Every structure is written in C-alpha cells, then in structure tokens.
C-alpha cells in the first residue's frame, strides 16, 4: 500500500516557464535566496547580506 509519488514533470515545466517570465532582478534574487538556504555559516551570512543589499537597490 505504498502511495505513488507525485508526477513532478508537468509542474516542473510549468514552473520553469513561469520563472523565465520573471524580471531579471527577481530571478537573480530567487537564485541567491536558494543558495542562501543551502549555505551555512559565514557563506550564508554573506549571501543574506547580498540579498538584502540587492533588494533595496532601485531598478
């Protein structure tokens, strides 16, 4: 009685199309946030500071 895993192929394609339509600054911040979530210690701190600085800059 193991449930089948969800099919991520369809949502992945849809999510990638949505991501590609985002403005460049938003894409950059999303990628930085993803890296910051995976980082630890001083590297994570530096990435969070970079995100904070870039998010307050005007376009």
C-alpha positions as CSV (number, residue, x, y, z in Angstrom):
1,X,0.0,0.0,0.0
2,X,2.7,2.5,-1.0
3,X,1.3,5.6,-2.5
4,X,2.7,6.6,-5.8
5,X,5.0,9.6,-5.9
6,X,3.5,12.7,-7.5
7,X,4.4,13.4,-11.1
8,X,6.7,16.5,-11.0
9,X,7.4,16.5,-14.7
10,X,4.4,18.6,-15.6
11,X,4.7,21.1,-12.8
12,X,8.4,21.5,-13.4
13,X,7.9,22.6,-17.0
14,X,5.1,25.0,-16.0
15,X,7.2,26.4,-13.1
16,X,10.2,26.9,-15.4
17,X,8.1,28.8,-17.9
18,X,6.8,31.0,-15.1
19,X,10.3,31.5,-13.8
20,X,11.6,32.6,-17.2
21,X,8.9,35.2,-17.4
22,X,10.1,37.0,-14.2
23,X,12.1,40.2,-14.4
24,X,15.9,39.7,-14.3
25,X,16.3,41.2,-10.8
26,X,13.6,38.9,-9.4
27,X,15.3,35.9,-11.0
28,X,18.6,36.9,-9.6
29,X,17.2,37.3,-6.1
30,X,15.4,34.0,-6.2
31,X,18.6,32.2,-7.2
32,X,20.5,34.0,-4.4
33,X,17.8,33.0,-1.9
34,X,18.1,29.4,-3.0
35,X,21.9,29.5,-2.5
36,X,21.5,31.2,0.9
37,X,19.1,28.5,2.1
38,X,21.7,25.8,1.3
39,X,24.7,27.7,2.7
40,X,25.8,27.7,6.3
41,X,28.0,29.9,8.5
42,X,29.8,32.9,7.0
43,X,28.8,32.0,3.5
44,X,25.1,32.1,4.3
45,X,25.6,35.3,6.2
46,X,27.3,36.9,3.2
47,X,24.6,35.7,0.8
48,X,21.9,37.1,3.1
49,X,23.6,40.5,3.2
50,X,24.0,40.5,-0.6
51,X,20.3,39.7,-0.9
52,X,19.4,42.5,1.4
53,X,21.6,45.0,-0.4
54,X,20.4,44.0,-3.9
55,X,16.7,44.0,-2.9
56,X,16.9,47.6,-1.7
57,X,18.6,48.9,-4.8
58,X,16.5,50.8,-7.3
59,X,15.9,49.2,-10.7
